[in-house]
């Protein structure tokens, strides 16, 4: 009964930490990459929601202002995610971390 589940889980394995790499850097890279991905997703959904609310506002000034404010905060979130990504890359390169944050996607 659980063979299909075991087979599905068996395909989604995280890669092993490469020899010579720092496991702390690998785990921190994984966590940071996941948080950045979630941040980009939330900012994209916020911007999309602001567009939908703008279209449905019907020209009402309060609704238009609210949708523009939502768009602004979604854009600010995207800019912050880009800044965090750039900071992570600069910090990891400055510390000499090689490959710790690049190999964090599950293998299928």
Secondary structure as a PSIPRED ss2 file (coil, helix, strand):
# PSIPRED VFORMAT (PSIPRED V4.0)

   1 X C   1.000  0.000  0.000
   2 X C   1.000  0.000  0.000
   3 X H   0.000  1.000  0.000
   4 X H   0.000  1.000  0.000
   5 X H   0.000  1.000  0.000
   6 X H   0.000  1.000  0.000
   7 X H   0.000  1.000  0.000
   8 X H   0.000  1.000  0.000
   9 X H   0.000  1.000  0.000
  10 X H   0.000  1.000  0.000
  11 X H   0.000  1.000  0.000
  12 X C   1.000  0.000  0.000
  13 X E   0.000  0.000  1.000
  14 X C   1.000  0.000  0.000
  15 X C   1.000  0.000  0.000
  16 X C   1.000  0.000  0.000
  17 X C   1.000  0.000  0.000
  18 X C   1.000  0.000  0.000
  19 X C   1.000  0.000  0.000
  20 X C   1.000  0.000  0.000
  21 X C   1.000  0.000  0.000
  22 X C   1.000  0.000  0.000
  23 X H   0.000  1.000  0.000
  24 X H   0.000  1.000  0.000
  25 X H   0.000  1.000  0.000
  26 X H   0.000  1.000  0.000
  27 X H   0.000  1.000  0.000
  28 X H   0.000  1.000  0.000
  29 X H   0.000  1.000  0.000
  30 X H   0.000  1.000  0.000
  31 X H   0.000  1.000  0.000
  32 X H   0.000  1.000  0.000
  33 X H   0.000  1.000  0.000
  34 X H   0.000  1.000  0.000
  35 X H   0.000  1.000  0.000
  36 X H   0.000  1.000  0.000
  37 X H   0.000  1.000  0.000
  38 X H   0.000  1.000  0.000
  39 X H   0.000  1.000  0.000
  40 X H   0.000  1.000  0.000
  41 X H   0.000  1.000  0.000
  42 X H   0.000  1.000  0.000
  43 X H   0.000  1.000  0.000
  44 X H   0.000  1.000  0.000
  45 X H   0.000  1.000  0.000
  46 X H   0.000  1.000  0.000
  47 X H   0.000  1.000  0.000
  48 X H   0.000  1.000  0.000
  49 X H   0.000  1.000  0.000
  50 X H   0.000  1.000  0.000
  51 X H   0.000  1.000  0.000
  52 X H   0.000  1.000  0.000
  53 X H   0.000  1.000  0.000
  54 X H   0.000  1.000  0.000
  55 X H   0.000  1.000  0.000
  56 X C   1.000  0.000  0.000
  57 X C   1.000  0.000  0.000
  58 X C   1.000  0.000  0.000
  59 X C   1.000  0.000  0.000
  60 X C   1.000  0.000  0.000
  61 X H   0.000  1.000  0.000
  62 X H   0.000  1.000  0.000
  63 X H   0.000  1.000  0.000
  64 X H   0.000  1.000  0.000
  65 X H   0.000  1.000  0.000
  66 X H   0.000  1.000  0.000
  67 X H   0.000  1.000  0.000
  68 X H   0.000  1.000  0.000
  69 X H   0.000  1.000  0.000
  70 X H   0.000  1.000  0.000
  71 X H   0.000  1.000  0.000
  72 X H   0.000  1.000  0.000
  73 X H   0.000  1.000  0.000
  74 X H   0.000  1.000  0.000
  75 X H   0.000  1.000  0.000
  76 X H   0.000  1.000  0.000
  77 X H   0.000  1.000  0.000
  78 X H   0.000  1.000  0.000
  79 X H   0.000  1.000  0.000
  80 X H   0.000  1.000  0.000
  81 X H   0.000  1.000  0.000
  82 X H   0.000  1.000  0.000
  83 X H   0.000  1.000  0.000
  84 X H   0.000  1.000  0.000
  85 X H   0.000  1.000  0.000
  86 X H   0.000  1.000  0.000
  87 X H   0.000  1.000  0.000
  88 X H   0.000  1.000  0.000
  89 X H   0.000  1.000  0.000
  90 X H   0.000  1.000  0.000
  91 X H   0.000  1.000  0.000
  92 X H   0.000  1.000  0.000
  93 X H   0.000  1.000  0.000
  94 X H   0.000  1.000  0.000
  95 X C   1.000  0.000  0.000
  96 X C   1.000  0.000  0.000
  97 X C   1.000  0.000  0.000
  98 X C   1.000  0.000  0.000
  99 X C   1.000  0.000  0.000
 100 X C   1.000  0.000  0.000
 101 X C   1.000  0.000  0.000
 102 X C   1.000  0.000  0.000
 103 X C   1.000  0.000  0.000
 104 X C   1.000  0.000  0.000
 105 X C   1.000  0.000  0.000
 106 X C   1.000  0.000  0.000
 107 X E   0.000  0.000  1.000
 108 X C   1.000  0.000  0.000
